[in-house]
Amino acid sequence: MDAYILKLLVLGLLLLSVTLTSGWISRLPLSYALIYLVVGIVLGPYGVGWVELQTNARFLEKLSEFVVIVSVFNCGLKMNRPLQFSAWRTTARLIGFLMPISIFAIAVSCHWLLGWDWGAAILLGAILAPTDPVLASEVQLAHVEDKDDLRFGLTSEGGLNDSLAFPFVYFGLFLLKDNNLNNWFKQWVAIDLLWAIAAGIAMGVIVARIVVWIERQLQRRQPVDDLMEDFIALSLILLVYSLTELVNGYGFLAVFVAGYTLQSRYYREQDKRLAQLAFITQIEKLLEVGTIVLLGSLLLLDPIAKYAPQALMIAGLLFLVIRPAGLWLSTIGSRFLMPTRLLFGWFGLRGIGSIYYLTYALGKGITGEIADRLTWITLIVVVLSIVIHGISATPLMKWYEGQAKTKSAS
């Protein structure tokens, strides 16, 4: 039988199985990502060998890039708070303090404990520091009316830190190629830090408002077909991302801002907002299946065994020390109770965003032993995060919700 037909059959069975059993899966200490990962391993070289894309880093880069832009836009659509500092104080702490602390701590660990050069160490820190907006559905905002501080903070963090880690990725890449800061530091600050962030924010707001204005003008003359209206969100994602990248801004940031801008423009038209959110979520979930299955197929025993000691050390420090300690430092003086702070510190899921940054860095000419170390340590840490955080998400969130109900009842 044609191998292509068999692959379609397996994909169809996978989608049907996880859909029909979703009610049971949601009750178990499992995540969909963990199931997709296992399927990918089965389809890879140690299983039936149907997926053989180990060397196609360019394809994985573009796939993960598209998954992330869809996901950060989805995060922006979910945001349900006004644009006031008091409402976003938690996000400011997570992005402004926790993420730089995480990058610095990972870099220091790699430099002092593993003997890495600072360039590679900082680059790995930037790759692994962002939390993932794609795989963390169990701990993100469940719906647009959800006001929970933990879920809002984790959702907004996942939507923003996948873009705001980019300056540090560039910093690591520059340092790898030239350790003389005088040759490029000013350019990095001016272009890769200040301009790219400002351009991302501005383009997200401007393009989203223009698209909404055009839509409303046309709707008054001739309503858009109901079946096609959901594609407005998808077209907005593509327009915002591409136009922002053309002016050297951060497309991920622009897409998140565009999602937030779109939901605020549709605030009084909840049916439209919910329809757009449902449509984008479906696309996100479908892309998640393909990416995680592919990730599972990439895993090879020899390099995993070679880099496992370093990866386990970094994962242990990141999950058990760096994220919890960084969160505690970042939330000093906050009003969060201990259960909330504990879960903020634990739920630092790493995933598709880290895979994108890894493949992006590899595409900039990193080769040899440095490339192998970055690749396999990143993949191992991501897999460990999918397994450990995926298994713990459901029971811990149930415990957290029980604590919240107890507090409200008292």
C-alpha positions in Angstrom: 0.0 0.0 0.0 1.1 3.6 -0.7 3.0 5.0 2.3 1.4 8.4 1.8 -2.1 6.8 2.1 -1.0 5.0 5.3 0.2 8.3 6.7 -3.1 9.9 6.0 -4.8 7.0 7.6 -2.7 7.3 10.8 -3.3 11.0 11.0 -7.0 10.6 10.6 -7.1 7.9 13.3 -5.1 10.1 15.6 -7.4 13.1 15.2 -10.5 10.9 15.5 -9.1 9.2 18.6 -8.1 12.3 20.5 -11.4 14.0 19.6 -13.7 11.2 20.7 -11.7 10.5 23.9 -11.1 14.2 24.8 -13.7 13.9 27.7 -11.6 11.2 29.3 -8.2 12.7 28.4 -9.2 16.0 30.2 -9.8 14.1 33.4 -6.4 12.3 33.3 -3.0 13.6 34.2 -2.1 13.8 30.5 -1.8 16.5 27.9 -2.6 16.3 24.2 1.0 17.3 23.5 2.2 14.2 25.4 0.0 11.9 23.3 1.2 13.6 20.0 4.8 13.2 21.2 4.3 9.5 21.7 2.7 9.1 18.3 5.6 11.0 16.7 8.1 8.6 18.4 6.1 5.6 17.1 6.2 7.1 13.5 9.9 7.9 13.7 13.0 5.9 13.1 12.5 3.7 16.2 9.0 2.9 15.3 7.5 2.4 11.8 9.9 4.9 10.2 7.2 6.8 8.3 8.5 10.3 9.3 12.1 11.0 8.3 12.7 14.7 8.5 15.6 14.8 11.0 17.8 17.1 8.9 15.1 19.4 7.6 15.6 22.2 10.1 14.4 24.8 7.7 11.0 23.2 7.4 10.7 22.9 11.2 11.6 26.5 11.6 8.9 27.7 9.2 6.3 25.3 10.7 7.1 26.3 14.3 7.1 30.0 13.3 3.6 29.8 11.9 2.3 27.9 14.9 3.7 30.6 17.2 2.3 33.5 15.3 -1.2 31.9 15.3 -0.8 31.1 19.0 0.3 34.5 20.2 -2.5 36.1 18.2 -4.9 33.7 20.0 -3.4 34.8 23.3 -4.0 38.5 22.4 -7.7 37.7 21.5 -8.1 36.1 24.9 -6.9 39.2 26.8 -9.9 40.5 28.8 -8.4 43.4 30.7 -8.2 47.1 29.9 -4.9 48.6 28.9 -4.0 49.9 32.4 -0.8 49.2 34.3 -2.7 48.0 37.3 -4.5 45.4 35.2 -1.2 44.2 33.6 1.0 44.4 36.7 1.4 40.6 36.8 2.5 40.4 33.2 5.0 43.3 33.7 6.6 41.3 36.5 6.8 38.1 34.5 8.2 39.8 31.4 10.3 42.6 32.9 11.9 40.6 35.7 11.3 36.8 35.4 12.3 36.4 31.8 15.6 38.3 32.0 16.4 36.5 35.3 15.8 33.2 33.6 18.0 34.0 30.6 20.8 35.3 32.9 20.6 32.3 35.2 20.6 29.7 32.4 23.6 31.5 30.8 25.5 31.6 34.1 24.8 27.9 34.7 26.0 27.0 31.2 29.1 29.2 31.5 30.3 28.3 35.0 29.0 24.7 35.4 29.5 23.4 31.8 32.3 25.7 30.6 30.4 27.2 27.6 31.4 30.4 26.0 29.1 33.4 26.9 27.7 33.6 23.4 26.3 30.0 23.3 25.3 30.3 27.0 23.2 33.4 26.4 21.7 32.0 23.3 20.6 28.9 25.0 19.1 31.0 27.8 17.2 33.0 25.3 16.0 29.8 23.6 14.7 28.2 26.8 13.5 31.2 28.8 10.2 31.9 27.0 7.2 29.9 28.1 5.1 28.3 25.4 1.8 29.8 24.3 0.9 26.8 22.2 0.9 23.8 24.6 -0.3 25.3 27.8 -4.1 25.3 27.2 -4.7 23.5 30.5 -3.3 26.5 32.5 -4.3 29.4 30.2 -7.5 31.5 30.1 -10.4 29.0 29.6 -12.7 31.6 28.0 -12.9 35.4 27.5 -14.8 36.0 30.7 -12.2 34.2 32.9 -10.8 36.7 35.4 -8.4 34.4 37.2 -5.0 36.1 37.9 -3.0 32.9 37.4 -4.5 32.0 34.1 -4.3 35.6 32.9 -0.7 35.9 33.9 0.4 32.7 32.3 -1.6 33.5 29.1 -0.2 37.0 28.7 3.3 35.8 29.6 3.2 33.1 26.9 1.9 35.6 24.3 4.5 38.2 25.0 7.7 36.5 26.0 8.0 34.6 22.7 8.5 37.9 21.0 10.5 39.8 23.7 13.1 37.0 24.0 14.2 37.9 20.4 16.6 40.7 21.4 18.5 38.2 23.6 18.6 35.7 20.8 20.3 38.3 18.6 22.6 39.2 21.5 23.7 35.6 21.8 24.2 35.3 18.0 26.2 38.5 17.8 28.4 37.4 20.8 29.0 34.1 19.2 30.4 35.7 16.0 32.2 38.6 17.7 33.0 38.9 21.4 34.0 42.5 21.1 30.9 44.4 22.2 32.1 47.7 20.9 31.6 46.4 17.3 27.8 45.8 17.6 26.4 46.6 21.0 25.0 50.1 20.0 23.4 48.7 16.9 21.8 45.9 19.0 20.3 48.4 21.4 19.1 50.8 18.7 17.7 48.3 16.2 17.2 44.9 17.8 15.9 46.2 21.1 14.4 49.7 20.8 13.3 49.9 17.2 12.1 46.3 16.7 9.9 46.4 19.9 8.5 49.9 19.1 7.8 48.9 15.5 6.1 45.6 16.6 3.8 47.5 19.0 3.0 50.2 16.5 2.4 47.9 13.5 0.1 45.6 15.6 -2.1 48.5 16.6 -2.1 50.3 13.2 -2.7 47.4 10.9 -5.4 45.8 13.1 -7.3 49.1 13.3 -7.1 49.6 9.6 -8.4 46.1 8.9 -11.3 46.5 11.3 -12.1 49.9 9.8 -12.1 48.5 6.2 -14.2 45.6 7.3 -16.8 47.8 8.9 -17.0 50.2 5.9 -17.6 47.2 3.6 -20.0 45.6 5.9 -22.3 48.6 5.6 -22.4 48.2 1.9 -22.3 44.5 1.4 -22.0 42.0 4.4 -19.2 39.5 4.2 -20.3 35.9 3.7 -20.7 34.2 7.1 -18.5 31.3 6.0 -15.7 33.6 5.0 -15.8 36.1 7.9 -13.6 34.0 10.2 -10.8 34.4 7.7 -10.5 38.0 8.7 -8.5 37.0 11.7 -6.2 34.7 9.7 -5.6 37.4 7.1 -4.9 39.9 9.8 -2.3 37.6 11.3 -0.5 37.2 7.9 -0.7 40.9 7.1 0.6 42.1 10.5 3.4 39.6 10.7 4.7 40.2 7.2 4.4 44.0 7.3 6.1 44.2 10.6 9.0 41.9 9.5 9.4 44.1 6.4 10.2 47.1 8.7 12.5 45.0 10.9 10.0 44.9 13.8 9.2 41.9 15.9 6.4 40.1 14.1 5.4 37.9 17.1 4.9 41.0 19.3 2.9 42.8 16.5 0.6 39.8 16.1 -0.1 39.6 19.9 -0.8 43.4 19.9 -3.1 43.0 16.9 -5.0 40.2 18.6 -5.5 42.4 21.7 -6.5 45.4 19.4 -9.0 43.2 17.5 -10.7 42.0 20.7 -10.9 45.5 22.0 -12.5 46.7 18.8 -15.0 43.8 18.9 -15.6 44.2 22.6 -19.3 45.1 22.0 -19.6 42.5 19.3 -18.9 39.4 21.4 -20.3 37.0 18.8 -17.7 38.1 16.3 -14.9 37.9 18.9 -15.9 34.4 20.0 -16.2 33.2 16.4 -12.7 34.5 15.6 -11.3 33.0 18.8 -12.9 29.6 18.0 -11.6 29.6 14.4 -8.0 30.5 15.4 -8.0 28.0 18.2 -9.0 25.2 15.8 -6.1 26.2 13.5 -3.7 26.3 16.4 -4.7 22.9 17.6 -4.3 21.3 14.2 -0.9 22.9 13.8 0.1 21.7 17.3 -0.6 18.1 16.2 1.7 18.2 13.3 4.5 20.0 15.1 4.6 17.8 18.1 4.3 14.6 16.1 7.3 15.8 14.0 9.2 16.6 17.2 8.7 13.0 18.4 10.0 11.7 15.1 13.2 13.7 15.4 14.3 12.1 18.7 17.4 9.9 18.3 19.0 7.8 21.1 22.7 8.4 20.5 22.7 12.2 20.7 20.1 12.1 23.5 22.4 9.8 25.5 25.4 12.0 24.7 23.8 15.3 25.9 21.4 13.9 28.5 23.6 14.8 31.5 23.9 18.4 30.5 20.2 18.6 29.5 19.0 17.1 32.7 21.1 19.5 34.8 19.8 22.5 32.9 16.2 21.2 33.0 16.5 20.5 36.7 17.8 23.9 37.4 15.3 25.6 35.2 12.2 23.8 36.5 13.1 23.5 40.1 15.4 26.4 40.9 15.6 29.2 38.3 11.9 29.6 37.4 10.6 29.3 41.0 13.3 31.5 42.5 13.0 34.0 39.7 9.2 34.1 40.2 9.6 34.6 43.9 12.0 37.6 43.3 9.7 39.0 40.6 6.6 38.9 42.8 8.0 40.4 46.0 5.5 42.8 47.3 2.6 41.3 45.2 -0.8 40.3 46.6 -0.6 36.7 45.4 -1.2 34.0 47.9 1.2 31.1 48.2 -0.7 28.6 46.0 -0.8 31.1 43.1 2.9 31.9 43.5 3.8 28.2 43.6 1.9 27.5 40.4 3.3 30.6 38.6 6.8 29.2 39.5 6.0 25.7 38.4 4.1 26.3 35.1 7.0 27.4 32.9 6.2 25.1 30.0 8.8 25.0 27.2 7.7 24.0 23.8 7.3 25.2 20.2 8.5 28.7 20.8 11.9 27.2 22.0 12.0 25.0 18.9 11.5 28.0 16.7 14.3 30.0 18.3 16.6 27.0 18.0 15.9 26.5 14.3 16.1 30.2 13.7 19.6 30.3 15.3 20.7 27.3 13.3 19.6 29.0 10.2 22.0 31.9 11.0 25.0 29.7 10.3 25.7 28.0 13.7 27.3 24.6 13.0 29.5 21.9 14.5 29.6 21.0 18.2 27.8 24.2 19.3 24.9 23.5 17.0 24.6 19.9 18.3 24.7 21.0 21.9 22.1 23.6 21.4 19.9 21.3 19.4 19.8 18.3 21.6 19.8 20.1 24.9 16.8 22.2 23.7 14.9 19.2 22.4 15.5 17.2 25.6 14.4 20.1 27.8 11.3 20.6 25.6 10.4 16.9 25.8 10.9 16.8 29.6 8.7 19.9 29.9 5.9 18.3 27.8 6.0 15.2 29.9 6.5 16.7 33.4 4.3 19.8 33.0 1.8 18.0 30.9 1.3 15.3 33.5 1.1 17.7 36.4 -1.1 20.4 34.8 -4.5 18.8 35.3 -4.2 17.7 39.0 -2.4 20.9 40.0 -5.0 23.1 38.4 -7.8 21.1 40.0 -6.1 21.6 43.3 -5.7 25.3 42.6 -9.4 25.7 41.7 -10.3 23.9 44.8 -8.2 26.3 46.9 -9.9 29.2 45.1 -13.4 27.8 45.9 -12.5 27.2 49.5 -11.3 30.8 49.8 -14.4 32.3 48.2 -16.7 30.2 50.4 -15.0 31.3 53.5 
